[in-house]
Amino acid sequence: MPPALPPLLAAMVAALNAHDSSAFLACLADDAIVRDEGRAVVGRTAIREWFEDVSRKYGAVIEVTDLVTKDGEPVLSGKVSGNFDGSPVDLRYYLGVEDGKIIALKIAA
């Protein structure tokens, strides 16, 4: 059974799975940073472009398998499937949260 997620993380996962860039951006602080595929993406415009690009390219969806806290911040684990070699893969989403918004997101194996 998947873990219960706090509202912010549930909204982020729902946005990821729906490929809804506006809903995803609503979860983020204005100066958020996303690290994925070896690069850092900073700011709302760049993050929207990144999100829409990876959504189109991979069509990925995440099935949440675990949620833990590491160094006071949430780490979400999940099985991610989509249009990419090796699908599905297990990924971790390392989050920084401040004032009810995601300020940092790192996606890693």
Gaussian input, Z-matrix of N, CA and C with variables (Angstrom, degrees):
# hf/3-21g

backbone

0 1
 N
 C     1     B1
 C     2     B2     1     A1
 N     3     B3     2     A2     1     D1
 C     4     B4     3     A3     2     D2
 C     5     B5     4     A4     3     D3
 N     6     B6     5     A5     4     D4
 C     7     B7     6     A6     5     D5
 C     8     B8     7     A7     6     D6
 N     9     B9     8     A8     7     D7
 C    10    B10     9     A9     8     D8
 C    11    B11    10    A10     9     D9
 N    12    B12    11    A11    10    D10
 C    13    B13    12    A12    11    D11
 C    14    B14    13    A13    12    D12
 N    15    B15    14    A14    13    D13
 C    16    B16    15    A15    14    D14
 C    17    B17    16    A16    15    D15
 N    18    B18    17    A17    16    D16
 C    19    B19    18    A18    17    D17
 C    20    B20    19    A19    18    D18
 N    21    B21    20    A20    19    D19
 C    22    B22    21    A21    20    D20
 C    23    B23    22    A22    21    D21
 N    24    B24    23    A23    22    D22
 C    25    B25    24    A24    23    D23
 C    26    B26    25    A25    24    D24
 N    27    B27    26    A26    25    D25
 C    28    B28    27    A27    26    D26
 C    29    B29    28    A28    27    D27
 N    30    B30    29    A29    28    D28
 C    31    B31    30    A30    29    D29
 C    32    B32    31    A31    30    D30
 N    33    B33    32    A32    31    D31
 C    34    B34    33    A33    32    D32
 C    35    B35    34    A34    33    D33
 N    36    B36    35    A35    34    D34
 C    37    B37    36    A36    35    D35
 C    38    B38    37    A37    36    D36
 N    39    B39    38    A38    37    D37
 C    40    B40    39    A39    38    D38
 C    41    B41    40    A40    39    D39
 N    42    B42    41    A41    40    D40
 C    43    B43    42    A42    41    D41
 C    44    B44    43    A43    42    D42
 N    45    B45    44    A44    43    D43
 C    46    B46    45    A45    44    D44
 C    47    B47    46    A46    45    D45
 N    48    B48    47    A47    46    D46
 C    49    B49    48    A48    47    D47
 C    50    B50    49    A49    48    D48
 N    51    B51    50    A50    49    D49
 C    52    B52    51    A51    50    D50
 C    53    B53    52    A52    51    D51
 N    54    B54    53    A53    52    D52
 C    55    B55    54    A54    53    D53
 C    56    B56    55    A55    54    D54
 N    57    B57    56    A56    55    D55
 C    58    B58    57    A57    56    D56
 C    59    B59    58    A58    57    D57
 N    60    B60    59    A59    58    D58
 C    61    B61    60    A60    59    D59
 C    62    B62    61    A61    60    D60
 N    63    B63    62    A62    61    D61
 C    64    B64    63    A63    62    D62
 C    65    B65    64    A64    63    D63
 N    66    B66    65    A65    64    D64
 C    67    B67    66    A66    65    D65
 C    68    B68    67    A67    66    D66
 N    69    B69    68    A68    67    D67
 C    70    B70    69    A69    68    D68
 C    71    B71    70    A70    69    D69
 N    72    B72    71    A71    70    D70
 C    73    B73    72    A72    71    D71
 C    74    B74    73    A73    72    D72
 N    75    B75    74    A74    73    D73
 C    76    B76    75    A75    74    D74
 C    77    B77    76    A76    75    D75
 N    78    B78    77    A77    76    D76
 C    79    B79    78    A78    77    D77
 C    80    B80    79    A79    78    D78
 N    81    B81    80    A80    79    D79
 C    82    B82    81    A81    80    D80
 C    83    B83    82    A82    81    D81
 N    84    B84    83    A83    82    D82
 C    85    B85    84    A84    83    D83
 C    86    B86    85    A85    84    D84
 N    87    B87    86    A86    85    D85
 C    88    B88    87    A87    86    D86
 C    89    B89    88    A88    87    D87
 N    90    B90    89    A89    88    D88
 C    91    B91    90    A90    89    D89
 C    92    B92    91    A91    90    D90
 N    93    B93    92    A92    91    D91
 C    94    B94    93    A93    92    D92
 C    95    B95    94    A94    93    D93
 N    96    B96    95    A95    94    D94
 C    97    B97    96    A96    95    D95
 C    98    B98    97    A97    96    D96
 N    99    B99    98    A98    97    D97
 C   100   B100    99    A99    98    D98
 C   101   B101   100   A100    99    D99
 N   102   B102   101   A101   100   D100
 C   103   B103   102   A102   101   D101
 C   104   B104   103   A103   102   D102
 N   105   B105   104   A104   103   D103
 C   106   B106   105   A105   104   D104
 C   107   B107   106   A106   105   D105
 N   108   B108   107   A107   106   D106
 C   109   B109   108   A108   107   D107
 C   110   B110   109   A109   108   D108
 N   111   B111   110   A110   109   D109
 C   112   B112   111   A111   110   D110
 C   113   B113   112   A112   111   D111
 N   114   B114   113   A113   112   D112
 C   115   B115   114   A114   113   D113
 C   116   B116   115   A115   114   D114
 N   117   B117   116   A116   115   D115
 C   118   B118   117   A117   116   D116
 C   119   B119   118   A118   117   D117
 N   120   B120   119   A119   118   D118
 C   121   B121   120   A120   119   D119
 C   122   B122   121   A121   120   D120
 N   123   B123   122   A122   121   D121
 C   124   B124   123   A123   122   D122
 C   125   B125   124   A124   123   D123
 N   126   B126   125   A125   124   D124
 C   127   B127   126   A126   125   D125
 C   128   B128   127   A127   126   D126
 N   129   B129   128   A128   127   D127
 C   130   B130   129   A129   128   D128
 C   131   B131   130   A130   129   D129
 N   132   B132   131   A131   130   D130
 C   133   B133   132   A132   131   D131
 C   134   B134   133   A133   132   D132
 N   135   B135   134   A134   133   D133
 C   136   B136   135   A135   134   D134
 C   137   B137   136   A136   135   D135
 N   138   B138   137   A137   136   D136
 C   139   B139   138   A138   137   D137
 C   140   B140   139   A139   138   D138
 N   141   B141   140   A140   139   D139
 C   142   B142   141   A141   140   D140
 C   143   B143   142   A142   141   D141
 N   144   B144   143   A143   142   D142
 C   145   B145   144   A144   143   D143
 C   146   B146   145   A145   144   D144
 N   147   B147   146   A146   145   D145
 C   148   B148   147   A147   146   D146
 C   149   B149   148   A148   147   D147
 N   150   B150   149   A149   148   D148
 C   151   B151   150   A150   149   D149
 C   152   B152   151   A151   150   D150
 N   153   B153   152   A152   151   D151
 C   154   B154   153   A153   152   D152
 C   155   B155   154   A154   153   D153
 N   156   B156   155   A155   154   D154
 C   157   B157   156   A156   155   D155
 C   158   B158   157   A157   156   D156
 N   159   B159   158   A158   157   D157
 C   160   B160   159   A159   158   D158
 C   161   B161   160   A160   159   D159
 N   162   B162   161   A161   160   D160
 C   163   B163   162   A162   161   D161
 C   164   B164   163   A163   162   D162
 N   165   B165   164   A164   163   D163
 C   166   B166   165   A165   164   D164
 C   167   B167   166   A166   165   D165
 N   168   B168   167   A167   166   D166
 C   169   B169   168   A168   167   D167
 C   170   B170   169   A169   168   D168
 N   171   B171   170   A170   169   D169
 C   172   B172   171   A171   170   D170
 C   173   B173   172   A172   171   D171
 N   174   B174   173   A173   172   D172
 C   175   B175   174   A174   173   D173
 C   176   B176   175   A175   174   D174
 N   177   B177   176   A176   175   D175
 C   178   B178   177   A177   176   D176
 C   179   B179   178   A178   177   D177
 N   180   B180   179   A179   178   D178
 C   181   B181   180   A180   179   D179
 C   182   B182   181   A181   180   D180
 N   183   B183   182   A182   181   D181
 C   184   B184   183   A183   182   D182
 C   185   B185   184   A184   183   D183
 N   186   B186   185   A185   184   D184
 C   187   B187   186   A186   185   D185
 C   188   B188   187   A187   186   D186
 N   189   B189   188   A188   187   D187
 C   190   B190   189   A189   188   D188
 C   191   B191   190   A190   189   D189
 N   192   B192   191   A191   190   D190
 C   193   B193   192   A192   191   D191
 C   194   B194   193   A193   192   D192
 N   195   B195   194   A194   193   D193
 C   196   B196   195   A195   194   D194
 C   197   B197   196   A196   195   D195
 N   198   B198   197   A197   196   D196
 C   199   B199   198   A198   197   D197
 C   200   B200   199   A199   198   D198
 N   201   B201   200   A200   199   D199
 C   202   B202   201   A201   200   D200
 C   203   B203   202   A202   201   D201
 N   204   B204   203   A203   202   D202
 C   205   B205   204   A204   203   D203
 C   206   B206   205   A205   204   D204
 N   207   B207   206   A206   205   D205
 C   208   B208   207   A207   206   D206
 C   209   B209   208   A208   207   D207
 N   210   B210   209   A209   208   D208
 C   211   B211   210   A210   209   D209
 C   212   B212   211   A211   210   D210
 N   213   B213   212   A212   211   D211
 C   214   B214   213   A213   212   D212
 C   215   B215   214   A214   213   D213
 N   216   B216   215   A215   214   D214
 C   217   B217   216   A216   215   D215
 C   218   B218   217   A217   216   D216
 N   219   B219   218   A218   217   D217
 C   220   B220   219   A219   218   D218
 C   221   B221   220   A220   219   D219
 N   222   B222   221   A221   220   D220
 C   223   B223   222   A222   221   D221
 C   224   B224   223   A223   222   D222
 N   225   B225   224   A224   223   D223
 C   226   B226   225   A225   224   D224
 C   227   B227   226   A226   225   D225
 N   228   B228   227   A227   226   D226
 C   229   B229   228   A228   227   D227
 C   230   B230   229   A229   228   D228
 N   231   B231   230   A230   229   D229
 C   232   B232   231   A231   230   D230
 C   233   B233   232   A232   231   D231
 N   234   B234   233   A233   232   D232
 C   235   B235   234   A234   233   D233
 C   236   B236   235   A235   234   D234
 N   237   B237   236   A236   235   D235
 C   238   B238   237   A237   236   D236
 C   239   B239   238   A238   237   D237
 N   240   B240   239   A239   238   D238
 C   241   B241   240   A240   239   D239
 C   242   B242   241   A241   240   D240
 N   243   B243   242   A242   241   D241
 C   244   B244   243   A243   242   D242
 C   245   B245   244   A244   243   D243
 N   246   B246   245   A245   244   D244
 C   247   B247   246   A246   245   D245
 C   248   B248   247   A247   246   D246
 N   249   B249   248   A248   247   D247
 C   250   B250   249   A249   248   D248
 C   251   B251   250   A250   249   D249
 N   252   B252   251   A251   250   D250
 C   253   B253   252   A252   251   D251
 C   254   B254   253   A253   252   D252
 N   255   B255   254   A254   253   D253
 C   256   B256   255   A255   254   D254
 C   257   B257   256   A256   255   D255
 N   258   B258   257   A257   256   D256
 C   259   B259   258   A258   257   D257
 C   260   B260   259   A259   258   D258
 N   261   B261   260   A260   259   D259
 C   262   B262   261   A261   260   D260
 C   263   B263   262   A262   261   D261
 N   264   B264   263   A263   262   D262
 C   265   B265   264   A264   263   D263
 C   266   B266   265   A265   264   D264
 N   267   B267   266   A266   265   D265
 C   268   B268   267   A267   266   D266
 C   269   B269   268   A268   267   D267
 N   270   B270   269   A269   268   D268
 C   271   B271   270   A270   269   D269
 C   272   B272   271   A271   270   D270
 N   273   B273   272   A272   271   D271
 C   274   B274   273   A273   272   D272
 C   275   B275   274   A274   273   D273
 N   276   B276   275   A275   274   D274
 C   277   B277   276   A276   275   D275
 C   278   B278   277   A277   276   D276
 N   279   B279   278   A278   277   D277
 C   280   B280   279   A279   278   D278
 C   281   B281   280   A280   279   D279
 N   282   B282   281   A281   280   D280
 C   283   B283   282   A282   281   D281
 C   284   B284   283   A283   282   D282
 N   285   B285   284   A284   283   D283
 C   286   B286   285   A285   284   D284
 C   287   B287   286   A286   285   D285
 N   288   B288   287   A287   286   D286
 C   289   B289   288   A288   287   D287
 C   290   B290   289   A289   288   D288
 N   291   B291   290   A290   289   D289
 C   292   B292   291   A291   290   D290
 C   293   B293   292   A292   291   D291
 N   294   B294   293   A293   292   D292
 C   295   B295   294   A294   293   D293
 C   296   B296   295   A295   294   D294
 N   297   B297   296   A296   295   D295
 C   298   B298   297   A297   296   D296
 C   299   B299   298   A298   297   D297
 N   300   B300   299   A299   298   D298
 C   301   B301   300   A300   299   D299
 C   302   B302   301   A301   300   D300
 N   303   B303   302   A302   301   D301
 C   304   B304   303   A303   302   D302
 C   305   B305   304   A304   303   D303
 N   306   B306   305   A305   304   D304
 C   307   B307   306   A306   305   D305
 C   308   B308   307   A307   306   D306
 N   309   B309   308   A308   307   D307
 C   310   B310   309   A309   308   D308
 C   311   B311   310   A310   309   D309
 N   312   B312   311   A311   310   D310
 C   313   B313   312   A312   311   D311
 C   314   B314   313   A313   312   D312
 N   315   B315   314   A314   313   D313
 C   316   B316   315   A315   314   D314
 C   317   B317   316   A316   315   D315
 N   318   B318   317   A317   316   D316
 C   319   B319   318   A318   317   D317
 C   320   B320   319   A319   318   D318
 N   321   B321   320   A320   319   D319
 C   322   B322   321   A321   320   D320
 C   323   B323   322   A322   321   D321
 N   324   B324   323   A323   322   D322
 C   325   B325   324   A324   323   D323
 C   326   B326   325   A325   324   D324

   B1=1.4518
   B2=1.5328
   B3=1.3401
   B4=1.4638
   B5=1.5164
   B6=1.3314
   B7=1.4641
   B8=1.5255
   B9=1.3236
   B10=1.4639
   B11=1.5232
   B12=1.3177
   B13=1.4595
   B14=1.5168
   B15=1.3429
   B16=1.4584
   B17=1.5318
   B18=1.3380
   B19=1.4651
   B20=1.5294
   B21=1.3198
   B22=1.4624
   B23=1.5211
   B24=1.3247
   B25=1.4684
   B26=1.5183
   B27=1.3267
   B28=1.4666
   B29=1.5269
   B30=1.3288
   B31=1.4630
   B32=1.5221
   B33=1.3381
   B34=1.4576
   B35=1.5213
   B36=1.3266
   B37=1.4617
   B38=1.5294
   B39=1.3143
   B40=1.4696
   B41=1.5277
   B42=1.3202
   B43=1.4686
   B44=1.5249
   B45=1.3309
   B46=1.4696
   B47=1.5236
   B48=1.3157
   B49=1.4659
   B50=1.5262
   B51=1.3251
   B52=1.4623
   B53=1.5330
   B54=1.3390
   B55=1.4718
   B56=1.5255
   B57=1.3378
   B58=1.4590
   B59=1.5367
   B60=1.3142
   B61=1.4642
   B62=1.5312
   B63=1.3177
   B64=1.4645
   B65=1.5233
   B66=1.3254
   B67=1.4677
   B68=1.5238
   B69=1.3423
   B70=1.4648
   B71=1.5224
   B72=1.3266
   B73=1.4625
   B74=1.5230
   B75=1.3246
   B76=1.4673
   B77=1.5273
   B78=1.3205
   B79=1.4654
   B80=1.5222
   B81=1.3415
   B82=1.4612
   B83=1.5213
   B84=1.3362
   B85=1.4536
   B86=1.5316
   B87=1.3243
   B88=1.4651
   B89=1.5255
   B90=1.3282
   B91=1.4643
   B92=1.5350
   B93=1.3122
   B94=1.4740
   B95=1.5251
   B96=1.3399
   B97=1.4530
   B98=1.5236
   B99=1.3255
   B100=1.4574
   B101=1.5234
   B102=1.3323
   B103=1.4612
   B104=1.5286
   B105=1.3479
   B106=1.4587
   B107=1.5199
   B108=1.3039
   B109=1.4583
   B110=1.5256
   B111=1.3346
   B112=1.4536
   B113=1.5144
   B114=1.3136
   B115=1.4603
   B116=1.5191
   B117=1.3166
   B118=1.4587
   B119=1.5197
   B120=1.3215
   B121=1.4591
   B122=1.5266
   B123=1.3442
   B124=1.4573
   B125=1.5245
   B126=1.3157
   B127=1.4638
   B128=1.5164
   B129=1.3063
   B130=1.4651
   B131=1.5279
   B132=1.3207
   B133=1.4615
   B134=1.5144
   B135=1.3287
   B136=1.4656
   B137=1.5221
   B138=1.3291
   B139=1.4670
   B140=1.5291
   B141=1.3200
   B142=1.4764
   B143=1.5316
   B144=1.3327
   B145=1.4664
   B146=1.5250
   B147=1.3444
   B148=1.4681
   B149=1.5289
   B150=1.3410
   B151=1.4503
   B152=1.5310
   B153=1.3125
   B154=1.4635
   B155=1.5324
   B156=1.3233
   B157=1.4591
   B158=1.5276
   B159=1.3340
   B160=1.4709
   B161=1.5277
   B162=1.3310
   B163=1.4731
   B164=1.5194
   B165=1.3301
   B166=1.4707
   B167=1.5265
   B168=1.3167
   B169=1.4606
   B170=1.5318
   B171=1.3206
   B172=1.4622
   B173=1.5230
   B174=1.3181
   B175=1.4614
   B176=1.5179
   B177=1.3133
   B178=1.4691
   B179=1.5256
   B180=1.3264
   B181=1.4586
   B182=1.5193
   B183=1.3153
   B184=1.4633
   B185=1.5190
   B186=1.3220
   B187=1.4645
   B188=1.5214
   B189=1.3261
   B190=1.4640
   B191=1.5219
   B192=1.3242
   B193=1.4656
   B194=1.5240
   B195=1.3468
   B196=1.4597
   B197=1.5230
   B198=1.3052
   B199=1.4514
   B200=1.5144
   B201=1.3320
   B202=1.4586
   B203=1.5262
   B204=1.3070
   B205=1.4584
   B206=1.5234
   B207=1.3279
   B208=1.4668
   B209=1.5263
   B210=1.3161
   B211=1.4630
   B212=1.5310
   B213=1.3296
   B214=1.4516
   B215=1.5166
   B216=1.3239
   B217=1.4632
   B218=1.5281
   B219=1.3466
   B220=1.4625
   B221=1.5320
   B222=1.3269
   B223=1.4623
   B224=1.5204
   B225=1.3203
   B226=1.4552
   B227=1.5259
   B228=1.3125
   B229=1.4636
   B230=1.5163
   B231=1.3351
   B232=1.4475
   B233=1.5111
   B234=1.3077
   B235=1.4576
   B236=1.5215
   B237=1.3319
   B238=1.4559
   B239=1.5209
   B240=1.3150
   B241=1.4641
   B242=1.5227
   B243=1.3358
   B244=1.4535
   B245=1.5098
   B246=1.3208
   B247=1.4586
   B248=1.5232
   B249=1.3322
   B250=1.4598
   B251=1.5227
   B252=1.3311
   B253=1.4626
   B254=1.5228
   B255=1.3257
   B256=1.4582
   B257=1.5158
   B258=1.3219
   B259=1.4652
   B260=1.5194
   B261=1.3237
   B262=1.4559
   B263=1.5269
   B264=1.3539
   B265=1.4670
   B266=1.5173
   B267=1.3191
   B268=1.4586
   B269=1.5273
   B270=1.3191
   B271=1.4566
   B272=1.5170
   B273=1.3255
   B274=1.4639
   B275=1.5244
   B276=1.3037
   B277=1.4519
   B278=1.5275
   B279=1.3245
   B280=1.4640
   B281=1.5242
   B282=1.3187
   B283=1.4610
   B284=1.5114
   B285=1.3079
   B286=1.4497
   B287=1.5171
   B288=1.3000
   B289=1.4702
   B290=1.5255
   B291=1.3273
   B292=1.4623
   B293=1.5162
   B294=1.3164
   B295=1.4743
   B296=1.5313
   B297=1.3395
   B298=1.4560
   B299=1.5143
   B300=1.3341
   B301=1.4635
   B302=1.5318
   B303=1.3085
   B304=1.4629
   B305=1.5306
   B306=1.3383
   B307=1.4592
   B308=1.5286
   B309=1.3278
   B310=1.4638
   B311=1.5136
   B312=1.3354
   B313=1.4533
   B314=1.5139
   B315=1.3281
   B316=1.4678
   B317=1.5178
   B318=1.3329
   B319=1.4578
   B320=1.5145
   B321=1.3447
   B322=1.4679
   B323=1.5198
   B324=1.3211
   B325=1.4727
   B326=1.5125
   A1=108.72
   A2=117.15
   A3=119.79
   A4=111.30
   A5=116.47
   A6=118.84
   A7=111.36
   A8=115.04
   A9=120.01
   A10=107.63
   A11=116.26
   A12=120.37
   A13=110.41
   A14=116.60
   A15=118.20
   A16=109.20
   A17=117.71
   A18=120.60
   A19=114.91
   A20=119.02
   A21=121.04
   A22=111.61
   A23=116.82
   A24=120.13
   A25=111.21
   A26=117.45
   A27=120.37
   A28=109.86
   A29=117.16
   A30=121.04
   A31=110.85
   A32=117.32
   A33=120.92
   A34=110.76
   A35=117.55
   A36=121.61
   A37=110.32
   A38=116.97
   A39=120.34
   A40=110.36
   A41=117.32
   A42=121.22
   A43=111.01
   A44=116.66
   A45=120.08
   A46=110.14
   A47=116.60
   A48=120.38
   A49=113.06
   A50=117.24
   A51=121.20
   A52=111.73
   A53=115.71
   A54=121.19
   A55=110.54
   A56=114.94
   A57=123.09
   A58=109.15
   A59=116.09
   A60=120.03
   A61=112.04
   A62=118.73
   A63=120.66
   A64=110.96
   A65=116.99
   A66=120.90
   A67=110.73
   A68=117.02
   A69=120.77
   A70=109.80
   A71=117.11
   A72=120.56
   A73=111.83
   A74=117.70
   A75=120.95
   A76=111.87
   A77=117.30
   A78=122.25
   A79=112.24
   A80=117.06
   A81=121.72
   A82=112.96
   A83=114.51
   A84=121.07
   A85=108.26
   A86=116.62
   A87=120.94
   A88=112.95
   A89=116.83
   A90=120.64
   A91=112.31
   A92=116.24
   A93=121.05
   A94=111.01
   A95=114.01
   A96=121.83
   A97=108.36
   A98=116.12
   A99=122.29
   A100=107.75
   A101=116.55
   A102=121.60
   A103=107.61
   A104=114.75
   A105=120.69
   A106=108.36
   A107=116.81
   A108=123.54
   A109=112.32
   A110=116.09
   A111=121.10
   A112=116.00
   A113=117.66
   A114=118.62
   A115=110.71
   A116=115.01
   A117=121.77
   A118=108.54
   A119=115.53
   A120=122.31
   A121=106.65
   A122=116.10
   A123=120.82
   A124=110.33
   A125=115.40
   A126=121.02
   A127=112.86
   A128=114.76
   A129=121.89
   A130=113.31
   A131=118.08
   A132=120.03
   A133=110.95
   A134=116.79
   A135=120.74
   A136=111.09
   A137=117.47
   A138=120.23
   A139=110.32
   A140=117.35
   A141=119.85
   A142=109.42
   A143=117.52
   A144=121.24
   A145=110.94
   A146=116.71
   A147=121.09
   A148=109.78
   A149=116.81
   A150=121.66
   A151=110.77
   A152=116.43
   A153=119.62
   A154=111.34
   A155=117.68
   A156=121.52
   A157=111.34
   A158=117.84
   A159=119.53
   A160=110.98
   A161=117.46
   A162=119.84
   A163=110.50
   A164=115.80
   A165=120.94
   A166=111.09
   A167=115.51
   A168=121.48
   A169=112.54
   A170=116.77
   A171=120.45
   A172=114.52
   A173=119.08
   A174=120.95
   A175=112.24
   A176=116.09
   A177=120.86
   A178=112.47
   A179=114.54
   A180=122.80
   A181=107.64
   A182=115.12
   A183=120.85
   A184=109.82
   A185=113.98
   A186=121.73
   A187=105.79
   A188=116.87
   A189=121.51
   A190=109.87
   A191=115.66
   A192=121.09
   A193=113.42
   A194=117.00
   A195=118.53
   A196=109.78
   A197=116.10
   A198=123.24
   A199=107.18
   A200=115.97
   A201=121.71
   A202=108.16
   A203=114.95
   A204=121.02
   A205=107.75
   A206=115.51
   A207=121.20
   A208=107.23
   A209=116.02
   A210=121.42
   A211=111.49
   A212=116.13
   A213=121.60
   A214=115.32
   A215=117.64
   A216=121.18
   A217=110.09
   A218=117.57
   A219=120.45
   A220=112.49
   A221=114.41
   A222=122.35
   A223=106.13
   A224=115.29
   A225=122.27
   A226=108.19
   A227=117.76
   A228=122.05
   A229=108.86
   A230=115.16
   A231=118.03
   A232=113.18
   A233=114.53
   A234=122.83
   A235=105.89
   A236=115.66
   A237=121.62
   A238=108.79
   A239=115.00
   A240=119.62
   A241=108.70
   A242=114.39
   A243=119.67
   A244=110.91
   A245=116.16
   A246=123.24
   A247=110.76
   A248=116.82
   A249=120.79
   A250=108.67
   A251=115.12
   A252=120.80
   A253=110.03
   A254=115.93
   A255=121.24
   A256=114.69
   A257=117.00
   A258=119.94
   A259=110.25
   A260=116.95
   A261=129.41
   A262=111.49
   A263=114.43
   A264=121.31
   A265=108.51
   A266=114.77
   A267=120.51
   A268=108.01
   A269=116.62
   A270=121.62
   A271=110.29
   A272=114.10
   A273=121.36
   A274=108.25
   A275=115.37
   A276=123.35
   A277=106.44
   A278=116.14
   A279=122.60
   A280=107.02
   A281=116.15
   A282=120.48
   A283=112.09
   A284=114.93
   A285=122.77
   A286=106.42
   A287=116.79
   A288=120.75
   A289=108.35
   A290=114.12
   A291=119.70
   A292=108.86
   A293=116.18
   A294=121.67
   A295=112.64
   A296=116.99
   A297=121.63
   A298=115.18
   A299=117.66
   A300=122.31
   A301=109.61
   A302=115.33
   A303=120.53
   A304=107.13
   A305=116.02
   A306=120.01
   A307=111.22
   A308=116.18
   A309=120.35
   A310=109.08
   A311=114.94
   A312=122.69
   A313=107.73
   A314=115.39
   A315=120.48
   A316=107.39
   A317=115.60
   A318=121.66
   A319=107.28
   A320=117.13
   A321=120.75
   A322=110.72
   A323=114.60
   A324=120.88
   A325=110.16
   D1=130.66
   D2=179.97
   D3=-66.12
   D4=150.56
   D5=179.86
   D6=-70.48
   D7=153.60
   D8=173.02
   D9=-71.81
   D10=133.46
   D11=-178.12
   D12=-105.96
   D13=144.12
   D14=172.06
   D15=-63.25
   D16=157.09
   D17=-173.87
   D18=-52.28
   D19=-41.79
   D20=-179.25
   D21=-61.78
   D22=-45.11
   D23=-179.48
   D24=-71.37
   D25=-36.52
   D26=176.24
   D27=-61.91
   D28=-40.79
   D29=178.74
   D30=-66.13
   D31=-39.81
   D32=178.52
   D33=-63.15
   D34=-47.00
   D35=-179.76
   D36=-63.13
   D37=-43.22
   D38=178.62
   D39=-60.48
   D40=-42.25
   D41=179.17
   D42=-65.63
   D43=-42.20
   D44=177.74
   D45=-60.16
   D46=-48.45
   D47=-176.46
   D48=-69.08
   D49=-28.22
   D50=178.78
   D51=-88.66
   D52=-6.74
   D53=-177.02
   D54=57.45
   D55=41.84
   D56=-175.72
   D57=-104.40
   D58=97.45
   D59=-175.12
   D60=-64.71
   D61=-36.33
   D62=179.72
   D63=-65.09
   D64=-43.22
   D65=178.21
   D66=-66.12
   D67=-37.94
   D68=177.85
   D69=-63.85
   D70=-47.82
   D71=-179.36
   D72=-62.68
   D73=-30.06
   D74=177.99
   D75=-63.41
   D76=-21.11
   D77=178.96
   D78=-83.24
   D79=-13.75
   D80=-170.61
   D81=-103.45
   D82=149.96
   D83=169.78
   D84=-71.42
   D85=158.33
   D86=-178.36
   D87=-59.11
   D88=-33.41
   D89=-177.25
   D90=-105.46
   D91=28.33
   D92=-177.90
   D93=-63.11
   D94=158.19
   D95=175.45
   D96=-129.30
   D97=135.84
   D98=176.86
   D99=-117.95
   D100=130.80
   D101=175.62
   D102=-114.61
   D103=122.09
   D104=-177.90
   D105=-156.38
   D106=143.02
   D107=176.38
   D108=51.64
   D109=40.03
   D110=174.82
   D111=77.53
   D112=12.51
   D113=178.31
   D114=-135.90
   D115=159.23
   D116=177.49
   D117=-108.39
   D118=134.30
   D119=179.68
   D120=-119.71
   D121=123.92
   D122=-173.38
   D123=-122.70
   D124=134.62
   D125=174.82
   D126=91.02
   D127=154.32
   D128=-172.13
   D129=-61.73
   D130=-44.07
   D131=-178.30
   D132=-63.86
   D133=-47.67
   D134=-179.91
   D135=-65.75
   D136=-38.44
   D137=179.49
   D138=-67.14
   D139=-40.19
   D140=177.00
   D141=-59.44
   D142=-46.36
   D143=179.53
   D144=-60.89
   D145=-44.88
   D146=178.30
   D147=-60.22
   D148=-48.83
   D149=-176.36
   D150=-60.29
   D151=-48.08
   D152=-178.45
   D153=-66.24
   D154=-35.73
   D155=177.90
   D156=-64.99
   D157=-50.07
   D158=-177.91
   D159=-70.26
   D160=-31.19
   D161=176.79
   D162=-64.36
   D163=-45.10
   D164=179.14
   D165=-65.61
   D166=-44.72
   D167=-174.61
   D168=-69.77
   D169=-44.17
   D170=-170.35
   D171=-109.14
   D172=-26.00
   D173=-177.24
   D174=54.56
   D175=34.86
   D176=-172.75
   D177=-72.62
   D178=147.63
   D179=170.60
   D180=-131.56
   D181=147.67
   D182=-178.77
   D183=-113.51
   D184=134.18
   D185=170.55
   D186=-106.95
   D187=107.82
   D188=-176.01
   D189=-65.71
   D190=130.69
   D191=179.88
   D192=-114.70
   D193=-21.51
   D194=-176.38
   D195=-161.88
   D196=153.44
   D197=173.61
   D198=-142.18
   D199=120.96
   D200=177.80
   D201=-130.02
   D202=171.01
   D203=174.55
   D204=-114.86
   D205=129.74
   D206=178.19
   D207=-129.02
   D208=124.95
   D209=-177.83
   D210=52.90
   D211=37.14
   D212=176.35
   D213=80.71
   D214=2.27
   D215=-178.18
   D216=-120.84
   D217=149.95
   D218=-179.53
   D219=-73.04
   D220=142.45
   D221=172.04
   D222=-127.41
   D223=114.80
   D224=-178.19
   D225=-100.48
   D226=131.72
   D227=176.88
   D228=-112.97
   D229=147.66
   D230=179.35
   D231=-163.03
   D232=162.20
   D233=174.42
   D234=-94.07
   D235=119.82
   D236=-175.44
   D237=-110.50
   D238=125.45
   D239=178.56
   D240=-124.09
   D241=152.41
   D242=-179.48
   D243=174.77
   D244=-158.46
   D245=-177.59
   D246=-92.87
   D247=68.65
   D248=178.45
   D249=-151.22
   D250=155.55
   D251=179.18
   D252=-59.72
   D253=137.81
   D254=177.60
   D255=85.22
   D256=2.05
   D257=-179.61
   D258=-64.17
   D259=135.02
   D260=-0.88
   D261=-85.06
   D262=159.54
   D263=176.50
   D264=-128.16
   D265=155.60
   D266=175.07
   D267=-93.26
   D268=123.67
   D269=179.54
   D270=-126.08
   D271=157.25
   D272=174.95
   D273=-117.72
   D274=143.06
   D275=178.67
   D276=-116.73
   D277=103.86
   D278=179.37
   D279=-89.19
   D280=123.20
   D281=-173.15
   D282=-118.76
   D283=143.84
   D284=166.71
   D285=-111.47
   D286=128.18
   D287=-176.78
   D288=-125.51
   D289=135.00
   D290=178.25
   D291=-146.72
   D292=132.25
   D293=178.67
   D294=51.90
   D295=39.54
   D296=174.90
   D297=76.35
   D298=13.44
   D299=178.64
   D300=-132.02
   D301=153.39
   D302=176.83
   D303=-81.44
   D304=123.58
   D305=177.81
   D306=-102.31
   D307=-19.71
   D308=178.72
   D309=-150.01
   D310=140.64
   D311=176.89
   D312=-140.25
   D313=122.76
   D314=174.54
   D315=-120.38
   D316=125.88
   D317=179.76
   D318=-106.59
   D319=124.45
   D320=-175.40
   D321=-149.81
   D322=157.75
   D323=177.16
   D324=-76.62

